[in-house]
Amino acid sequence: MRHHAAPAETAGRSWSAHHITNTVRVAVITLRVPASGPHVFVRGVG
């Protein structure tokens, strides 16, 4: 993945927030997979 150029400090904070958001999203999607099916997981990640 490519990110726009930014100062290291700003990029670090941005990445952290992005990583947390992705972690939460993956957790929610993972919980939904058994009920909804793998296509939801693929669509959510992709």
Rosetta blueprint (number, residue, H / E / L):
1 M L
2 R L
3 H L
4 H L
5 A L
6 A L
7 P L
8 A H
9 E H
10 T H
11 A H
12 G H
13 R H
14 S H
15 W H
16 S H
17 A H
18 H H
19 H H
20 I H
21 T H
22 N H
23 T H
24 V H
25 R H
26 V H
27 A H
28 V H
29 I H
30 T H
31 L H
32 R H
33 V H
34 P H
35 A H
36 S H
37 G L
38 P H
39 H H
40 V H
41 F H
42 V H
43 R H
44 G H
45 V H
46 G L
